[in-house]
Amino acid sequence: MRNSASPLQPLHEIDMVTTTYYETVDLGGSVSDTLFNFAPPSGAKLARRLFLDNSAVDLTGFPAPTLKLKTFDGKPFDASSLKGHPVLLDFWASWCVPCVQQMRSLATIADEYKEGLVVIGINWNDNPNAALEFLRKNKYEWTNLRDVNGETAKSWMLNGVPLLAIIDPGGTIAYYHVGYEQPEETAIAEVLRKINPLFGHSATPCQTVANTPKNAPER
C-alpha cells in the first residue's frame, strides 16, 4: 500500500500482510436468495463517504456546508453574499501557534489574489478581544467572523485548528486541509488555477461581505 501522513507530503510504499481466517459452516441445505435481501430502515440515507478516523476526514468534492457565523459585534453574517465567488476559509485561534504561522502565508495569498478571491477567517474557541487584538496587531484586514455556537465547526467536521478550505464558485469544496505545512501555499495556488486559469484578472471581487469592526465587545 501507499500512504502519507499528509496530502502535501510524498507517498511512501508500505509492505503490509493481512491474514483472514474463515470457518466453514454446513447449513444443511440450500440457502434462499431472500436471506441476502436488504431493506434499509425508514429514514436511512446513503452516505457518500464514511470517516472512521478523524485524521482521515477530507471534505474535498462535497457541497460546502452553510456558514452560520456572526461578526465580532454579534451580527449574523450574510452567507449568501459569497455565492458565485471563490472563497478561502481559514479556521483559526489566536492561541494556536500553527494558526499564527499559517496566517502569515494567508496574508500573502490574500494580497496576491485580492482581485478575485474572498478570504474569510473563522475564529474558533477563542477570546474575542484577544482575537481582535491579534488581527489589528498584525494588520490582517480580510473578513473575520466568529463561530459563536459551534454549528459551522461541526458541519465542517472540525477537530482542530488550523483548518483551511477553498470553495469554488459553484459551492463545492475544492480544497480541505487540517494543520499547517510550508508547501500549502503552493497547493492552494494550484487549486485556484484550476478554478480559474486567469484567476487574478478575471474573477469578480465580492463587495458585500462584512469587515472586522474596529470596536467590538466581548461576548
C-alpha positions as CSV (number, residue, x, y, z in Angstrom):
1,M,0.0,0.0,0.0
2,R,1.0,3.7,-0.4
3,N,0.5,6.0,2.4
4,S,1.3,9.6,3.6
5,A,0.8,11.5,6.8
6,S,-0.4,14.4,4.8
7,P,-1.8,15.2,1.3
8,L,1.0,17.7,1.0
9,Q,3.8,15.1,1.6
10,P,5.0,12.4,-0.9
11,L,3.6,8.9,-0.7
12,H,5.6,6.1,0.8
13,E,5.5,2.4,-0.1
14,I,4.5,0.2,2.9
15,D,4.5,-3.6,2.9
16,M,1.6,-5.0,4.8
17,V,0.4,-8.6,5.2
18,T,-3.2,-9.4,6.3
19,T,-4.3,-12.9,7.2
20,T,-8.0,-13.7,7.5
21,Y,-9.4,-17.0,8.8
22,Y,-12.8,-18.3,7.8
23,E,-14.8,-21.1,9.3
24,T,-16.9,-23.4,7.1
25,V,-20.4,-24.0,8.3
26,D,-22.8,-26.6,6.9
27,L,-26.3,-25.1,6.8
28,G,-27.8,-28.5,6.0
29,G,-29.3,-27.5,2.7
30,S,-29.7,-24.7,0.1
31,V,-29.9,-21.1,1.1
32,S,-32.8,-18.9,-0.1
33,D,-31.9,-15.8,-2.0
34,T,-34.2,-13.8,0.2
35,L,-31.7,-14.2,3.0
36,F,-29.5,-11.7,1.2
37,N,-32.2,-9.1,0.6
38,F,-31.6,-5.8,2.5
39,A,-34.4,-3.4,3.3
40,P,-33.0,-0.1,4.8
41,P,-34.9,1.2,7.8
42,S,-37.1,4.2,7.5
43,G,-35.2,7.5,7.3
44,A,-31.9,5.8,6.4
45,K,-29.7,7.8,4.0
46,L,-26.9,6.7,1.7
47,A,-23.5,8.1,2.9
48,R,-21.3,9.2,0.1
49,R,-18.2,8.7,2.3
50,L,-17.7,7.3,5.8
51,F,-15.0,8.7,8.0
52,L,-14.0,6.2,10.7
53,D,-10.9,8.2,11.8
54,N,-10.9,12.0,12.4
55,S,-7.4,12.3,11.0
56,A,-8.7,10.9,7.6
57,V,-11.5,13.5,7.2
58,D,-11.4,15.2,3.8
59,L,-14.5,17.0,2.5
60,T,-13.0,17.8,-0.9
61,G,-15.7,17.3,-3.6
62,F,-18.6,17.8,-1.1
63,P,-21.0,20.7,-1.2
64,A,-19.8,23.4,1.2
65,P,-21.8,23.5,4.4
66,T,-23.6,26.7,5.2
67,L,-21.6,29.3,7.2
68,K,-23.7,30.0,10.2
69,L,-21.5,32.8,11.6
70,K,-21.6,36.1,13.3
71,T,-19.5,39.2,13.1
72,F,-17.3,40.2,16.1
73,D,-20.1,42.6,17.2
74,G,-22.6,39.8,17.2
75,K,-24.5,40.4,14.0
76,P,-25.4,37.5,11.7
77,F,-23.2,37.0,8.7
78,D,-24.9,37.0,5.2
79,A,-23.5,33.8,3.7
80,S,-25.5,34.4,0.5
81,S,-23.0,37.2,-0.3
82,L,-20.4,34.6,-1.1
83,K,-22.5,32.8,-3.8
84,G,-20.7,32.7,-7.2
85,H,-17.3,33.7,-5.7
86,P,-14.3,31.5,-5.0
87,V,-13.8,31.6,-1.2
88,L,-10.9,30.6,1.0
89,L,-11.9,29.7,4.6
90,D,-9.4,29.7,7.5
91,F,-10.5,28.3,10.9
92,W,-8.1,29.8,13.4
93,A,-7.5,30.9,17.0
94,S,-5.1,33.5,18.4
95,W,-3.6,30.9,20.9
96,C,-2.8,28.4,18.2
97,V,0.9,28.6,17.1
98,P,0.4,26.8,13.8
99,C,-2.6,29.1,13.1
100,V,-0.3,32.1,13.6
101,Q,2.3,30.6,11.2
102,Q,-0.3,29.9,8.6
103,M,-1.9,33.3,8.7
104,R,1.4,34.8,7.6
105,S,1.1,32.8,4.4
106,L,-2.6,33.6,4.2
107,A,-1.7,37.3,4.2
108,T,0.5,36.7,1.1
109,I,-2.3,34.8,-0.6
110,A,-5.0,37.4,0.3
111,D,-2.8,40.1,-1.3
112,E,-1.9,38.2,-4.4
113,Y,-5.5,37.2,-5.2
114,K,-7.3,40.3,-3.8
115,E,-8.9,41.0,-7.2
116,G,-10.9,37.8,-7.1
117,L,-10.6,35.7,-4.0
118,V,-12.9,36.2,-1.0
119,V,-10.9,35.3,2.2
120,I,-12.9,34.5,5.3
121,G,-11.3,33.9,8.7
122,I,-13.4,32.0,11.2
123,N,-12.2,32.5,14.8
124,W,-12.9,29.4,16.8
125,N,-12.9,28.7,20.6
126,D,-11.1,32.0,21.3
127,N,-11.5,35.1,23.4
128,P,-13.0,37.7,21.0
129,N,-10.9,40.6,22.5
130,A,-7.7,38.6,22.2
131,A,-8.6,37.6,18.6
132,L,-9.4,41.2,17.6
133,E,-6.1,42.5,19.2
134,F,-4.2,39.8,17.2
135,L,-5.9,40.8,13.9
136,R,-5.2,44.5,14.5
137,K,-1.6,44.0,15.6
138,N,-0.8,42.0,12.5
139,K,-2.9,44.2,10.2
140,Y,-4.9,41.2,8.9
141,E,-7.8,43.1,7.2
142,W,-9.7,40.3,5.4
143,T,-13.1,39.4,6.7
144,N,-13.0,37.6,10.1
145,L,-16.1,36.1,11.8
146,R,-16.9,34.1,14.9
147,D,-18.4,30.6,15.2
148,V,-20.3,31.5,18.4
149,N,-22.3,28.3,18.9
150,G,-20.0,25.9,17.0
151,E,-22.6,24.9,14.3
152,T,-20.2,25.8,11.5
153,A,-17.3,23.9,13.1
154,K,-19.5,20.8,13.4
155,S,-20.8,20.9,9.9
156,W,-17.2,21.3,8.6
157,M,-16.1,18.3,10.8
158,L,-13.6,20.5,12.6
159,N,-11.4,18.6,15.0
160,G,-8.7,21.1,15.4
161,V,-7.2,24.3,14.0
162,P,-5.9,25.5,11.7
163,L,-8.3,24.2,9.0
164,L,-8.1,25.7,5.6
165,A,-10.6,25.1,2.8
166,I,-11.4,26.6,-0.7
167,I,-14.9,26.7,-2.0
168,D,-15.3,27.1,-5.8
169,P,-17.9,29.5,-7.3
170,G,-20.3,26.6,-7.6
171,G,-20.3,25.9,-3.9
172,T,-18.2,22.8,-3.9
173,I,-15.2,22.3,-1.6
174,A,-12.2,22.2,-3.9
175,Y,-9.6,22.0,-1.1
176,Y,-9.6,20.8,2.5
177,H,-6.6,20.6,4.8
178,V,-6.1,20.4,8.5
179,G,-2.8,21.7,10.1
180,Y,-0.1,23.9,8.8
181,E,2.7,22.9,6.4
182,Q,5.0,25.1,4.4
183,P,4.1,23.6,1.0
184,E,0.5,24.5,1.5
185,E,0.8,27.9,-0.2
186,T,1.8,26.2,-3.4
187,A,-1.0,23.7,-3.1
188,I,-3.5,26.5,-2.7
189,A,-2.2,28.3,-5.8
190,E,-2.6,25.1,-7.8
191,V,-6.2,24.7,-6.7
192,L,-7.0,28.4,-7.5
193,R,-5.5,28.0,-11.0
194,K,-7.8,25.0,-11.6
195,I,-10.8,27.1,-10.6
196,N,-9.8,29.9,-13.0
197,P,-6.5,29.9,-15.0
198,L,-6.7,33.7,-15.3
199,F,-7.8,33.9,-11.7
200,G,-6.3,37.2,-10.6
201,H,-7.6,39.0,-13.7
202,S,-11.0,37.7,-14.5
203,A,-12.6,36.8,-11.1
204,T,-15.1,39.4,-9.8
205,P,-14.4,40.6,-6.3
206,C,-17.1,40.2,-3.7
207,Q,-18.2,43.5,-2.2
208,T,-20.9,42.6,0.3
209,V,-19.0,40.6,3.0
210,A,-18.6,42.1,6.4
211,N,-15.4,43.6,7.7
212,T,-13.9,43.2,11.1
213,P,-15.3,46.0,13.3
214,K,-12.8,48.4,14.9
215,N,-14.6,48.1,18.3
216,A,-16.4,45.1,19.5
217,P,-17.5,44.0,22.9
218,E,-16.5,40.6,24.4
219,R,-19.3,38.0,24.2
